[in-house]
Every structure is written in structure tokens, then in C-alpha cells.
């Protein structure tokens, strides 16, 4: 028997060598397979600089390493990179043990919720335990195997602690399977003790041969398929909810064909936005709490809802009050059984593209009623009038978020990408942003993570260098995390940041008032009007100069005071050779209405406040609309 050829490598070297040989089959006919990993984000410390740092240095030409300024920020950038690539390309993120590692846990939660692939490789304490306790090591008195990296377990789709270098041989194939699995896709964590990183082993040469993966599109159960076909044929007023699965399945064209052939309106979740061009006659906009009045009006009239590739979270379903009455049937088309069976739906567990293609063929010349098409036209016409009204430049002293978004849209190109994550802006974006291109909308709203915006914009630009990337961010989120603006300048990945300064957490302040409470601890102006409540100084919070701050990080910047000035500044920003920030003051109290949507936010059952008690009564009236 011939001995197997081996190559002697450290565990860290083996990891990087393996990742470089992972390729994905092209989605285009006769296309070339592409490398799955585009490199690594790394912030080094004593737990990874000697082991993984050495391995990354040796492969720096073929496996780029990008330095960032914040571990959570670099992880957000990596996640945004994979989302912009529709989960077909991704990055590794490595840190030292301790705070560097735990800084990435928030990002891991974001990736887990949004089902996005990223490989976390935090350093870990010594497997041999000889120098314990080392710097940054927590000590669990009843379990010495626990380190801070165990925090990754609930927010990882796959977690492994590599305590021997040869364990990579079995673990790495599972890593790739998880990162590429349409159902189980999400963050993977490989905790690597710093001594293990440096240990050598004679690995099989075959482990490092080029491997071309393919995204498997499963078959369809004939019984489920026929039941769904029958329900659609029986319906007169069906409506589609397009989720992120439409994008990840690369099913936008199939959805367009299906909606056109069968005259079915398409509403979109945050993750599904852009599935249908906004000018398509059956595109009715965002759905749910942050949706358009057109979509929310139509879904209340629909007799069949077809959700495709969506988790149907509470913002989409208006906390289970938007649809699901006795007269409305729900179909869930989803690659994952976990999602396909939610909300008592009739499931069709299938890849979105495969399902839509086969349904188009099976339904033949079936169409919804002519009256339904008329209703869609009428709802869209009314909503587009609202759009023109709320986004118009009316020279307000303090413009609304909608007016700012209107200005950005007027001055942007169809392929430009808008990036956002938290606060009130995602709501107005979901309602109002008009997607001319399937990849022009990038809003993280599964985790709604403040601080994602600028780092996410960096990742989007790295994925789409030929597009201008507009990051719209409130002053609250900007203050949460802005360090990767400097990274974008340092690495030459130009982004355009529009900072809307409403002096605090305007979105939550509106929610606070809407739940019967008094304004408290949200807007910075509270520091002036209620020094005792906010524990602030008499002078109140300082007016922050975001343009000066961005300039200090190397970006070009300016402050504007009107929508007209903003539009002129955007022209300058697009012509800039580096990242550009534009700051503008906005009104914290204005948001775009979308009808009588409701979101379940629990109100105290007992309070000394009359307004809270009144809000509680209204809350109970809305709770009756829920199924249980």
C-alpha cells in the first residue's frame, strides 16, 4: 500500500491554505468557478499574532489581510461583503482572545439572524494550560474548558474549538458545508488556542487540492406542490411577499416572470427589497410595519398570501395582525422546513428559483382577476402620489428623513447602493426607496444593529467597487461606531456617508411618546430641559461637528443646512477621490405614515401616568387582532 503524501504545516498555516482552495461553481453557464474566500480581516493580539499572523503573512499576496479599527466593525464589513455577494463570497475574521473576540459576538448575532456566512477565528487560551491564567483569560471556577469564546456558541451555526492541529481535517469540511448550506447558512466559529495555532502536523496533501462546491437546489415534493398549485388556482386576489431568499436563490428574474404571467402583486420585506423593479406594474413596495400603504392595503384584501424566502418576522406580519384571518390562506415557499411551516402555513419546502419556475409552468395561462389588477393600479397610484409629496424639496427649516432620502435618490445613479441598519431611517427606506437594481438596497434589519452602517458600507464597497455606496446613518448610530470610515479611507474603498443629525435617538423617542411615556433619555435636548432627569450639565449636550470628525479621520466632508445644499453636496461627493461625509440636521419628530399599521410593544399594565394607562387600553384593543 502506497503511503499517503503529506505536507508539514502549523494548524494556522493549514487553515489558510485550505480556505484558499475552496471555490464555488459559477451561476452563469460556462462561467469560471470563483474563490469563495476573498481574504481576512484581522486585528492582531497576543492570542493570534504569532500563529495566524505568521500564516497570513506568508499568504499575503494570494489571501489578502485587511486591517480594521474595531473588531465588531470589521466583522460587520465582512458580513455586508457576503450579503452583497448574495452569500457566494465571504471573508474570515480573526482576533485575539478576550475583548477582541467578544467584540465580534454582536456581529455573530447579526449574521445568525440574517443567515449570512462569515468565518470567525478568534484566538483562545492555551490548550496545554501551562501558563494559565494568561492575559485576557476569564477563569470559570467550575469548568476550566470555558473561555470567552463560548459566548459564540448560541450565535454560531457551527462552533468548534480546535485543541489539536489534526482536528482541522474533520472540522473544515463541516465549516464549508455550513457556510454554503442554503438552509443552515450562517456564522461559523473556530476557536483556536494560541499554542495550537503554532503546532505542526503532517497533513494529507489531498486536503489542499482545489475543491469546487455547488449550491444544491433540492427537489420539490409532488404532494406539496400540487396543493400549492390548487390553492393558487382557486384564489382571486393573491399577493406575494418576497423575502431575502429570493435574492440568495438568484430568483429575481423568475419572480418577475411569475408575477407578470399570473398578475400577482409583489410586496417585499426589508431583506427582499429590490426583488422586483419598482416600476414593474405589480411591484407594490415594502410590507408590514415599515411598509407602503399600497402593499398593506392590498394584503388586507388578499385571499391568498404567498411568502417566498421569508422568516415572516413581526415587522413583516405587524405582530401577526396584518393577515391570516379566516378568509386568507398562507403559503410558505422556503428552502428551510423551519420557516416553511411558520404561522400555520401550507408549506412548500423548495428553493425559490426552482419553485417559481415550476409554478409558472404548472399554472399555464391562469391569472388573477382583472379587478385585482385594477385594485393594484389604484393602490400604487395613490402611494406614488404620497411618495412625491413626502420626498419633495419644500425648503423646510429642519427636513424630514423622507426629504433627505428623496434628495439622495434624485442625485444617485440606478446602480448605486444605499446602506442602513437602525433607527427610523430603515422604516422610511423600506417605504420610499425605489430600487432600480436588485443589488441597490442593503439594509440590515434582522438584528437592526446600531453601528452597522459605516462598516457595512465598507463591506458593500469592497464587494461592489464599481458602484457608489451611500451610507445613510443617524447621529446615534454614527456615535455607536464610526471607526471604519478611517478604514475606508486607508484602504481606498470610497463610501459616501450622509449623517442625519436629529440630536439623539429620534426613532425611540417617537416610540416612547407613542406608548404613553414622557420623552426621557433619548433626545439630547432632554439634557437642556430636564437636567435633573438626565444627570447632565446645565449647558446640555454639545452640538457635534460630524464633518470635522470625518475630516479628522481622513475623509472629505461638509455640513449643509438645506435639501438644495444637500443635492449640490452629493454631486461633489460623487466626484470625490475618497470617502465623503455630508452632515445635515433633521427633524426628529416626523416619519412617513403608512396607514394604521401596528407593532406589538408591551405597555405597563399599571402606571401612575394617565397617558400610559390610556395607551394600555389601546394596546389591549389591538391585541384582540392577534390569533392568540
C-alpha positions as a printed NumPy array, in Angstrom:
array([[  0.   ,   0.   ,   0.   ],
       [  1.427,   3.373,  -1.056],
       [  1.892,   5.839,   1.784],
       [ -0.251,   8.943,   1.583],
       [  1.643,  12.096,   0.651],
       [  1.76 ,  14.644,   3.437],
       [  2.846,  18.223,   3.985],
       [  4.019,  19.559,   7.344],
       [  2.227,  22.751,   8.349],
       [  1.165,  24.516,  11.503],
       [ -2.562,  24.455,  12.243],
       [ -2.804,  28.147,  11.31 ],
       [ -0.95 ,  27.586,   8.023],
       [ -3.171,  24.605,   7.212],
       [ -6.316,  26.643,   7.829],
       [ -5.305,  29.447,   5.453],
       [ -4.028,  27.017,   2.808],
       [ -7.317,  25.097,   2.932],
       [ -9.518,  28.201,   2.642],
       [ -7.634,  29.307,  -0.461],
       [ -8.586,  26.11 ,  -2.277],
       [-12.358,  26.446,  -1.804],
       [-14.2  ,  27.518,  -4.965],
       [-17.853,  27.894,  -5.939],
       [-19.312,  26.767,  -9.216],
       [-20.377,  29.707, -11.368],
       [-24.073,  30.543, -11.512],
       [-23.597,  31.552, -15.151],
       [-23.465,  28.994, -17.977],
       [-19.841,  28.28 , -18.925],
       [-18.69 ,  30.635, -16.173],
       [-15.475,  30.149, -14.217],
       [-15.523,  28.876, -10.649],
       [-14.577,  31.655,  -8.219],
       [-12.686,  31.555,  -4.945],
       [-15.127,  31.609,  -2.033],
       [-12.857,  33.476,   0.386],
       [-11.705,  36.971,  -0.56 ],
       [ -9.276,  37.203,   2.344],
       [ -9.308,  38.022,   6.038],
       [ -9.992,  40.947,   8.327],
       [ -7.532,  40.813,  11.2  ],
       [ -6.8  ,  42.749,  14.351],
       [ -3.84 ,  41.068,  15.984],
       [ -3.138,  40.496,  19.652],
       [ -1.055,  38.089,  21.672],
       [ -3.586,  35.305,  21.03 ],
       [ -3.299,  35.282,  17.23 ],
       [ -0.372,  37.43 ,  16.066],
       [  2.32 ,  34.742,  16.294],
       [  0.304,  31.845,  14.857],
       [ -2.358,  33.114,  12.484],
       [ -0.416,  36.314,  11.906],
       [  2.542,  34.337,  10.543],
       [  0.304,  32.182,   8.349],
       [ -1.498,  35.209,   6.897],
       [  1.791,  36.972,   6.228],
       [  3.122,  34.016,   4.238],
       [ -0.005,  34.046,   2.025],
       [ -0.495,  37.812,   1.893],
       [ -0.28 ,  38.008,  -1.921],
       [ -2.902,  35.339,  -2.642],
       [ -5.029,  35.719,   0.522],
       [ -5.215,  39.445,   1.401],
       [ -5.334,  40.571,   5.011],
       [ -7.215,  43.78 ,   5.796],
       [ -6.566,  45.746,   8.96 ],
       [ -9.539,  47.416,  10.63 ],
       [-10.008,  49.701,  13.631],
       [-12.688,  47.806,  15.56 ],
       [-13.375,  44.065,  15.752],
       [-17.14 ,  44.42 ,  15.589],
       [-16.765,  46.866,  12.714],
       [-14.565,  44.574,  10.643],
       [-16.97 ,  41.69 ,  11.225],
       [-19.88 ,  43.861,  10.048],
       [-17.892,  44.725,   6.936],
       [-17.253,  41.04 ,   6.275],
       [-20.941,  40.218,   6.701],
       [-22.004,  43.047,   4.402],
       [-19.474,  41.788,   1.847],
       [-21.103,  38.35 ,   1.816],
       [-24.625,  39.767,   1.664],
       [-23.755,  41.976,  -1.3  ],
       [-22.345,  38.863,  -2.989],
       [-25.593,  37.006,  -2.237],
       [-23.728,  34.599,   0.07 ],
       [-21.459,  33.351,  -2.732],
       [-18.25 ,  35.019,  -1.44 ],
       [-17.183,  35.629,   2.118],
       [-14.347,  36.533,   4.474],
       [-12.598,  35.342,   7.612],
       [-12.256,  37.495,  10.738],
       [ -9.577,  36.83 ,  13.353],
       [ -8.861,  38.455,  16.697],
       [ -7.023,  37.724,  19.89 ],
       [ -8.711,  36.09 ,  22.876],
       [-10.622,  38.337,  25.285],
       [-12.211,  41.685,  24.365],
       [-11.15 ,  41.366,  20.737],
       [-13.106,  38.141,  20.48 ],
       [-16.163,  39.28 ,  22.429],
       [-16.37 ,  42.428,  20.32 ],
       [-17.336,  40.134,  17.441],
       [-20.175,  38.389,  19.299],
       [-22.649,  41.146,  18.377],
       [-21.697,  40.742,  14.731],
       [-22.117,  36.978,  15.051],
       [-25.658,  37.555,  16.305],
       [-26.313,  39.803,  13.317],
       [-25.019,  37.182,  10.879],
       [-27.017,  34.433,  12.593],
       [-30.318,  36.337,  12.455],
       [-29.801,  37.306,   8.822],
       [-28.481,  33.837,   7.798],
       [-25.252,  35.284,   6.374],
       [-21.925,  33.441,   6.149],
       [-18.778,  34.632,   7.909],
       [-15.904,  32.672,   9.446],
       [-14.814,  33.818,  12.909],
       [-11.408,  32.589,  14.064],
       [-10.795,  34.109,  17.499],
       [ -7.649,  33.174,  19.35 ],
       [ -8.194,  31.164,  22.504],
       [ -6.316,  30.418,  25.713],
       [ -3.579,  27.762,  25.806],
       [ -4.809,  24.222,  25.206],
       [ -1.936,  22.949,  27.395],
       [ -2.985,  25.346,  30.194],
       [  0.642,  25.684,  31.325],
       [  0.704,  29.493,  31.646],
       [ -2.888,  29.84 ,  32.918],
       [ -4.305,  32.302,  33.663],
       [ -2.967,  34.271,  30.718],
       [ -3.682,  37.889,  29.917],
       [ -7.375,  38.392,  28.975],
       [ -8.376,  34.919,  30.193],
       [-11.526,  34.62 ,  32.248],
       [-11.491,  31.835,  34.817],
       [-14.584,  29.709,  35.222],
       [-14.04 ,  28.126,  38.636],
       [-16.117,  25.006,  37.939],
       [-15.161,  24.432,  34.28 ],
       [-11.619,  25.225,  33.071],
       [-12.575,  24.446,  29.459],
       [-14.723,  27.597,  29.225],
       [-13.32 ,  30.791,  27.707],
       [-14.964,  33.962,  26.425],
       [-15.243,  32.229,  23.047],
       [-18.05 ,  30.094,  24.431],
       [-20.144,  33.245,  24.04 ],
       [-20.112,  32.474,  20.315],
       [-21.942,  29.17 ,  20.736],
       [-25.537,  30.463,  20.738],
       [-24.839,  32.835,  17.836],
       [-22.941,  30.393,  15.613],
       [-24.407,  27.865,  13.214],
       [-21.318,  25.742,  13.811],
       [-18.781,  26.034,  16.636],
       [-15.602,  24.075,  17.191],
       [-12.624,  24.551,  19.478],
       [ -9.521,  23.157,  17.777],
       [ -7.461,  21.598,  20.572],
       [ -5.244,  19.519,  18.268],
       [ -3.959,  20.546,  14.814],
       [ -5.236,  17.342,  13.184],
       [ -8.816,  18.165,  14.248],
       [ -8.939,  20.581,  11.301],
       [ -9.073,  17.607,   8.932],
       [-12.573,  16.708,  10.108],
       [-13.784,  20.157,  11.101],
       [-13.03 ,  22.188,   7.971],
       [-15.371,  20.263,   5.623],
       [-18.205,  20.884,   8.098],
       [-17.237,  24.565,   8.159],
       [-17.654,  24.799,   4.386],
       [-20.881,  22.804,   4.38 ],
       [-22.389,  25.182,   6.937],
       [-21.235,  28.376,   5.224],
       [-22.686,  27.259,   1.881],
       [-25.818,  25.461,   3.073],
       [-28.946,  27.337,   1.868],
       [-30.848,  26.205,   4.967],
       [-28.231,  26.254,   7.719],
       [-26.187,  29.172,   6.377],
       [-24.76 ,  31.471,   8.992],
       [-21.691,  32.306,  11.068],
       [-19.089,  29.661,  11.867],
       [-16.671,  29.976,  14.776],
       [-13.378,  28.13 ,  15.026],
       [-11.83 ,  28.933,  18.391],
       [ -8.079,  28.316,  18.081],
       [ -5.909,  28.211,  21.219],
       [ -2.776,  30.198,  20.592],
       [ -0.445,  27.255,  21.183],
       [ -2.436,  25.02 ,  18.823],
       [ -2.129,  27.635,  16.06 ],
       [  1.629,  27.125,  16.125],
       [  1.676,  23.324,  16.388],
       [  2.815,  21.393,  13.289],
       [  1.24 ,  18.283,  11.802],
       [  1.791,  16.151,   8.699],
       [ -1.445,  16.914,   6.826],
       [ -2.559,  14.857,   3.792],
       [ -1.69 ,  16.713,   0.587],
       [ -5.125,  15.788,  -0.752],
       [ -6.69 ,  18.055,   1.892],
       [ -5.39 ,  21.074,  -0.024],
       [ -6.499,  20.14 ,  -3.507],
       [ -8.813,  22.581,  -5.267],
       [-12.431,  21.89 ,  -4.324],
       [-15.297,  23.26 ,  -6.4  ],
       [-18.54 ,  23.444,  -4.423],
       [-22.004,  23.971,  -5.789],
       [-25.131,  25.327,  -4.103],
       [-27.586,  22.453,  -4.085],
       [-31.127,  23.197,  -5.238],
       [-33.291,  20.443,  -3.809],
       [-36.28 ,  18.845,  -5.471],
       [-39.932,  19.535,  -4.75 ],
       [-42.379,  17.185,  -3.047],
       [-45.145,  16.476,  -5.56 ],
       [-47.929,  16.436,  -2.953],
       [-46.912,  19.807,  -1.5  ],
       [-46.509,  21.24 ,  -4.995],
       [-49.95 ,  20.143,  -6.177],
       [-51.601,  21.516,  -3.034],
       [-49.959,  24.907,  -3.608],
       [-50.961,  24.915,  -7.291],
       [-54.543,  24.173,  -6.328],
       [-54.679,  26.979,  -3.766],
       [-53.315,  29.478,  -6.276],
       [-55.772,  28.401,  -8.981],
       [-58.652,  28.817,  -6.525],
       [-57.592,  32.304,  -5.445],
       [-58.861,  35.525,  -6.962],
       [-56.704,  38.059,  -5.117],
       [-53.31 ,  36.52 ,  -4.302],
       [-50.33 ,  38.552,  -3.065],
       [-46.64 ,  37.615,  -2.86 ],
       [-44.298,  38.564,  -0.021],
       [-40.747,  38.39 ,  -1.388],
       [-38.057,  37.803,   1.24 ],
       [-34.285,  37.598,   1.212],
       [-34.426,  34.031,  -0.063],
       [-35.427,  35.391,  -3.472],
       [-32.091,  37.191,  -3.707],
       [-29.985,  34.338,  -2.314],
       [-31.608,  31.905,  -4.729],
       [-30.917,  34.355,  -7.585],
       [-34.618,  34.169,  -8.348],
       [-35.401,  37.83 ,  -9.162],
       [-35.935,  37.122, -12.876],
       [-38.063,  34.072, -12.091],
       [-40.173,  36.17 ,  -9.7  ],
       [-40.615,  38.893, -12.312],
       [-41.791,  36.305, -14.839],
       [-44.156,  34.665, -12.343],
       [-45.74 ,  37.947, -11.237],
       [-46.117,  39.153, -14.837],
       [-47.587,  35.919, -16.195],
       [-50.117,  35.478, -13.411],
       [-50.868,  39.112, -12.474],
       [-49.874,  38.796,  -8.814],
       [-48.665,  41.819,  -6.82 ],
       [-45.302,  41.545,  -5.081],
       [-44.655,  43.151,  -1.703],
       [-41.182,  42.983,  -0.213],
       [-39.611,  42.514,   3.185],
       [-36.509,  44.514,   4.096],
       [-34.298,  41.601,   3.011],
       [-36.343,  41.038,  -0.134],
       [-36.446,  44.636,  -1.299],
       [-35.232,  45.002,  -4.869],
       [-36.611,  41.607,  -5.887],
       [-38.831,  43.441,  -8.366],
       [-38.003,  46.718, -10.104],
       [-40.066,  49.468,  -8.504],
       [-41.511,  50.454, -11.884],
       [-42.969,  46.996, -12.541],
       [-46.785,  47.241, -12.586],
       [-47.091,  44.533,  -9.924],
       [-44.45 ,  45.948,  -7.558],
       [-46.338,  47.348,  -4.545],
       [-43.406,  48.156,  -2.212],
       [-42.487,  47.246,   1.332],
       [-44.825,  45.231,   3.545],
       [-45.709,  45.468,   7.231],
       [-44.937,  47.966,   9.974],
       [-42.422,  49.808,   7.777],
       [-44.198,  49.029,   4.508],
       [-46.064,  51.095,   1.939],
       [-49.721,  51.916,   2.244],
       [-50.24 ,  50.229,  -1.138],
       [-48.885,  46.859,  -0.005],
       [-50.573,  46.974,   3.396],
       [-53.94 ,  47.904,   1.887],
       [-53.756,  45.133,  -0.692],
       [-52.689,  42.393,   1.721],
       [-55.745,  43.085,   3.88 ],
       [-57.881,  42.408,   0.803],
       [-55.943,  39.361,  -0.414],
       [-57.461,  35.883,  -0.189],
       [-54.065,  34.171,  -0.552],
       [-50.625,  35.234,   0.658],
       [-47.575,  33.53 ,  -0.875],
       [-44.463,  34.17 ,   1.202],
       [-41.246,  33.32 ,  -0.643],
       [-37.946,  33.039,   1.206],
       [-39.052,  34.981,   4.289],
       [-38.816,  34.419,   8.056],
       [-42.069,  36.409,   8.412],
       [-40.832,  38.262,  11.478],
       [-43.042,  40.619,  13.443],
       [-42.323,  43.749,  11.413],
       [-43.477,  41.902,   8.296],
       [-46.667,  40.495,   9.822],
       [-47.415,  43.541,  12.018],
       [-47.086,  41.233,  15.014],
       [-49.42 ,  38.688,  13.371],
       [-52.233,  41.156,  12.744],
       [-51.677,  42.09 ,   9.085],
       [-53.034,  38.899,   7.533],
       [-54.064,  35.41 ,   8.491],
       [-57.818,  35.833,   9.072],
       [-60.296,  33.067,   8.371],
       [-60.667,  34.134,   4.745],
       [-56.936,  34.332,   3.981],
       [-54.749,  31.314,   3.262],
       [-50.969,  31.437,   3.696],
       [-48.429,  29.546,   1.589],
       [-44.786,  29.482,   2.654],
       [-42.244,  28.692,  -0.077],
       [-38.924,  28.295,   1.691],
       [-35.814,  26.177,   1.336],
       [-35.92 ,  25.517,   5.09 ],
       [-38.632,  23.458,   6.736],
       [-38.295,  25.531,   9.907],
       [-39.521,  28.632,   8.051],
       [-41.888,  26.902,   5.625],
       [-44.122,  25.718,   8.476],
       [-44.394,  29.017,  10.368],
       [-47.74 ,  30.699,  11.058],
       [-49.733,  27.585,  10.23 ],
       [-48.84 ,  27.925,   6.562],
       [-49.281,  25.424,   3.779],
       [-45.601,  24.607,   3.207],
       [-43.679,  24.156,   0.01 ],
       [-40.127,  23.362,   1.041],
       [-38.163,  24.323,  -2.033],
       [-35.545,  26.61 ,  -3.494],
       [-37.235,  29.851,  -4.56 ],
       [-35.96 ,  29.807,  -8.147],
       [-36.894,  26.167,  -8.703],
       [-40.336,  26.65 ,  -7.159],
       [-41.178,  29.793,  -9.141],
       [-40.01 ,  28.28 , -12.421],
       [-42.088,  25.144, -11.942],
       [-45.129,  27.038, -10.69 ],
       [-45.042,  29.319, -13.742],
       [-45.127,  26.265, -15.982],
       [-47.753,  24.381, -13.98 ],
       [-50.201,  27.3  , -13.752],
       [-50.127,  27.88 , -17.51 ],
       [-52.392,  30.758, -18.535],
       [-54.036,  31.14 , -15.108],
       [-54.24 ,  34.749, -13.895],
       [-55.765,  36.63 , -11.001],
       [-58.937,  38.597, -11.676],
       [-58.983,  41.758, -13.786],
       [-60.491,  43.609, -10.807],
       [-57.457,  42.675,  -8.698],
       [-55.161,  44.25 , -11.293],
       [-57.279,  47.4  , -11.2  ],
       [-57.041,  47.482,  -7.405],
       [-53.247,  47.146,  -7.658],
       [-53.034,  50.033, -10.13 ],
       [-55.178,  52.225,  -7.892],
       [-53.188,  51.452,  -4.723],
       [-49.892,  52.098,  -6.491],
       [-51.124,  55.362,  -7.981],
       [-52.204,  56.663,  -4.584],
       [-48.963,  55.609,  -2.908],
       [-46.799,  57.185,  -5.598],
       [-48.607,  60.466,  -5.018],
       [-47.711,  60.16 ,  -1.331],
       [-44.089,  59.451,  -2.306],
       [-43.854,  62.608,  -4.414],
       [-45.365,  64.659,  -1.613],
       [-43.187,  63.438,   1.282],
       [-39.882,  63.377,  -0.633],
       [-40.27 ,  66.785,  -2.292],
       [-37.867,  69.619,  -1.537],
       [-40.009,  72.149,   0.356],
       [-37.103,  74.073,   1.937],
       [-38.069,  73.034,   5.469],
       [-36.032,  74.53 ,   8.3  ],
       [-35.44 ,  71.   ,   9.569],
       [-36.037,  68.497,   6.767],
       [-37.553,  65.076,   7.351],
       [-35.787,  61.776,   6.739],
       [-38.038,  61.292,   3.707],
       [-36.928,  64.586,   2.173],
       [-33.277,  63.634,   2.637],
       [-33.87 ,  60.242,   1.021],
       [-35.654,  61.93 ,  -1.873],
       [-32.63 ,  64.154,  -2.452],
       [-30.239,  61.187,  -2.397],
       [-32.393,  59.268,  -4.852],
       [-32.61 ,  62.217,  -7.25 ],
       [-28.824,  62.595,  -7.295],
       [-27.889,  58.907,  -7.37 ],
       [-27.495,  56.507, -10.266],
       [-29.681,  53.399, -10.696],
       [-26.852,  51.028,  -9.692],
       [-25.806,  52.977,  -6.592],
       [-26.317,  51.15 ,  -3.302],
       [-27.987,  52.571,  -0.202],
       [-26.871,  51.115,   3.154],
       [-28.593,  51.454,   6.529],
       [-29.416,  49.426,   9.629],
       [-31.138,  51.021,  12.622],
       [-33.329,  53.823,  13.904],
       [-36.11 ,  55.472,  11.925],
       [-34.274,  55.533,   8.599],
       [-34.853,  51.837,   7.719],
       [-38.583,  52.461,   8.012],
       [-38.612,  55.323,   5.541],
       [-36.184,  53.476,   3.269],
       [-38.416,  50.4  ,   3.217],
       [-41.4  ,  52.563,   2.32 ],
       [-39.778,  55.023,  -0.041],
       [-36.536,  53.829,  -1.634],
       [-37.109,  52.967,  -5.276],
       [-34.94 ,  50.037,  -6.35 ],
       [-33.905,  50.157,  -9.995],
       [-31.39 ,  47.34 ,  -9.495],
       [-31.639,  44.138,  -7.414],
       [-28.393,  44.932,  -5.57 ],
       [-29.078,  48.611,  -4.904],
       [-30.661,  48.173,  -1.447],
       [-28.683,  46.951,   1.565],
       [-30.497,  47.419,   4.876],
       [-29.684,  45.188,   7.855],
       [-32.976,  44.926,   9.705],
       [-32.987,  41.406,  11.087],
       [-30.777,  42.449,  14.024],
       [-31.255,  46.193,  13.449],
       [-27.766,  46.752,  14.782],
       [-26.767,  50.329,  15.512],
       [-23.246,  50.899,  14.275],
       [-23.505,  48.521,  11.319],
       [-23.984,  51.279,   8.772],
       [-20.489,  52.644,   8.053],
       [-18.768,  49.275,   8.491],
       [-21.451,  47.678,   6.326],
       [-20.926,  50.348,   3.688],
       [-17.242,  49.474,   3.636],
       [-18.063,  45.795,   3.053],
       [-20.545,  46.643,   0.291],
       [-17.97 ,  48.82 ,  -1.47 ],
       [-15.386,  46.046,  -1.25 ],
       [-17.909,  43.701,  -2.865],
       [-19.113,  46.221,  -5.483],
       [-16.212,  48.585,  -6.242],
       [-17.901,  49.785,  -9.452],
       [-20.903,  51.221,  -7.603],
       [-21.236,  54.338,  -5.467],
       [-22.271,  53.354,  -1.943],
       [-24.463,  55.743,   0.072],
       [-24.474,  55.114,   3.82 ],
       [-27.398,  56.868,   5.479],
       [-26.94 ,  56.976,   9.235],
       [-28.404,  58.838,  12.163],
       [-26.239,  60.666,  14.656],
       [-26.972,  57.993,  17.275],
       [-25.693,  55.133,  15.127],
       [-22.766,  57.227,  13.923],
       [-21.658,  57.702,  17.525],
       [-22.053,  53.978,  18.205],
       [-19.432,  53.074,  15.614],
       [-17.679,  55.212,  13.031],
       [-14.097,  53.91 ,  13.06 ],
       [-14.355,  52.063,   9.766],
       [-14.733,  55.383,   7.968],
       [-10.993,  55.704,   8.584],
       [-10.524,  52.15 ,   7.292],
       [-12.366,  53.05 ,   4.086],
       [-10.006,  55.981,   3.545],
       [ -6.939,  53.917,   4.449],
       [ -7.825,  51.11 ,   2.034],
       [ -9.188,  53.289,  -0.758],
       [-12.769,  51.986,  -0.569],
       [-14.735,  55.188,  -1.062],
       [-18.141,  55.47 ,   0.565],
       [-20.499,  58.448,   0.786],
       [-21.899,  58.925,   4.29 ],
       [-24.993,  61.066,   4.833],
       [-25.3  ,  61.743,   8.563],
       [-28.754,  62.868,   9.66 ],
       [-28.419,  64.688,  12.975],
       [-31.717,  64.726,  14.855],
       [-29.921,  65.192,  18.163],
       [-30.349,  61.756,  19.688],
       [-32.404,  58.61 ,  19.3  ],
       [-35.346,  60.134,  17.458],
       [-36.98 ,  56.855,  16.469],
       [-37.118,  55.516,  20.019],
       [-38.213,  58.902,  21.315],
       [-41.234,  58.696,  18.986],
       [-41.922,  55.159,  20.186],
       [-41.609,  56.312,  23.802],
       [-44.214,  59.021,  23.257],
       [-46.407,  56.629,  21.262],
       [-46.541,  54.226,  24.211],
       [-47.823,  56.944,  26.52 ],
       [-44.499,  57.74 ,  28.157],
       [-42.813,  61.083,  28.564],
       [-39.738,  61.974,  26.48 ],
       [-36.805,  60.711,  28.545],
       [-33.18 ,  59.713,  27.937],
       [-33.421,  59.701,  24.137],
       [-33.086,  63.162,  22.6  ],
       [-30.06 ,  65.178,  23.653],
       [-32.273,  68.224,  24.116],
       [-33.583,  66.489,  27.257],
       [-30.267,  67.439,  28.81 ],
       [-31.276,  71.088,  28.47 ],
       [-34.896,  70.814,  29.567],
       [-34.53 ,  68.276,  32.343],
       [-31.059,  68.381,  33.845],
       [-32.144,  66.509,  36.955],
       [-33.727,  63.627,  34.973],
       [-30.825,  63.212,  32.554],
       [-27.995,  63.837,  35.032],
       [-26.408,  66.232,  32.536],
       [-24.665,  69.531,  32.968],
       [-26.555,  72.804,  32.681],
       [-25.078,  73.609,  29.299],
       [-26.558,  70.382,  27.902],
       [-25.011,  68.114,  25.302],
       [-22.58 ,  69.712,  22.843],
       [-23.542,  70.16 ,  19.212],
       [-21.385,  67.607,  17.443],
       [-19.467,  68.563,  14.321],
       [-19.678,  65.37 ,  12.301],
       [-17.988,  66.925,   9.272],
       [-14.97 ,  67.913,  11.356],
       [-14.841,  64.456,  12.903],
       [-14.891,  62.771,   9.486],
       [-12.205,  65.156,   8.249],
       [-10.038,  64.151,  11.209],
       [-10.306,  60.543,  10.007],
       [ -9.097,  61.483,   6.539],
       [-12.404,  61.794,   4.709],
       [-13.627,  64.789,   2.756],
       [-16.656,  66.34 ,   4.374],
       [-19.049,  69.251,   4.709],
       [-22.127,  70.363,   6.608],
       [-25.244,  71.514,   4.759],
       [-28.362,  73.228,   6.033],
       [-30.982,  72.518,   3.355],
       [-32.099,  69.927,   0.826],
       [-30.92 ,  72.15 ,  -2.01 ],
       [-27.453,  72.334,  -0.46 ],
       [-27.539,  68.573,   0.162],
       [-28.181,  67.791,  -3.51 ],
       [-25.281,  70.003,  -4.566],
       [-23.036,  68.354,  -1.958],
       [-23.925,  64.887,  -3.247],
       [-22.63 ,  65.886,  -6.682],
       [-19.329,  66.888,  -5.06 ],
       [-19.257,  63.676,  -3.039],
       [-19.681,  61.517,  -6.125],
       [-16.77 ,  63.33 ,  -7.762],
       [-14.526,  62.95 ,  -4.7  ],
       [-11.494,  60.674,  -4.805],
       [-12.062,  59.444,  -1.255],
       [-14.791,  58.781,   1.29 ],
       [-17.048,  61.779,   1.808],
       [-19.337,  62.69 ,   4.696],
       [-22.234,  65.152,   4.487],
       [-23.907,  66.192,   7.724],
       [-27.4  ,  67.683,   7.861],
       [-29.738,  68.495,  10.749],
       [-33.149,  66.807,  10.525],
       [-36.468,  66.82 ,  12.37 ],
       [-36.69 ,  64.04 ,  14.989],
       [-40.492,  64.04 ,  15.143],
       [-41.505,  63.45 ,  11.509],
       [-41.881,  59.997,   9.991],
       [-43.747,  58.78 ,   6.924],
       [-47.176,  57.328,   7.683],
       [-48.25 ,  54.07 ,   6.042],
       [-51.782,  53.684,   7.325],
       [-52.915,  52.012,  10.536],
       [-50.073,  49.521,  10.952],
       [-49.458,  48.182,  14.464],
       [-46.445,  46.707,  16.214],
       [-46.665,  44.805,  19.496],
       [-44.718,  46.817,  22.083],
       [-45.894,  45.855,  25.564],
       [-47.385,  48.664,  27.693],
       [-47.254,  48.622,  31.539],
       [-50.475,  47.209,  32.991],
       [-50.225,  49.55 ,  35.994],
       [-48.903,  53.109,  35.96 ],
       [-49.26 ,  56.405,  37.796],
       [-49.426,  58.084,  34.366],
       [-52.81 ,  58.654,  32.705],
       [-51.231,  58.652,  29.243],
       [-49.644,  55.264,  29.904],
       [-52.964,  53.872,  31.142],
       [-54.7  ,  55.213,  28.034],
       [-52.021,  53.614,  25.864],
       [-52.552,  50.321,  27.723],
       [-56.265,  50.355,  26.844],
       [-55.452,  50.971,  23.2  ],
       [-52.854,  48.183,  23.379],
       [-55.447,  45.679,  24.59 ],
       [-57.781,  46.646,  21.734],
       [-55.041,  45.848,  19.221],
       [-54.058,  42.617,  20.984],
       [-57.512,  41.25 ,  20.107],
       [-56.457,  41.231,  16.432],
       [-53.755,  38.648,  17.136],
       [-54.59 ,  34.944,  16.703],
       [-53.714,  34.13 ,  20.324]])
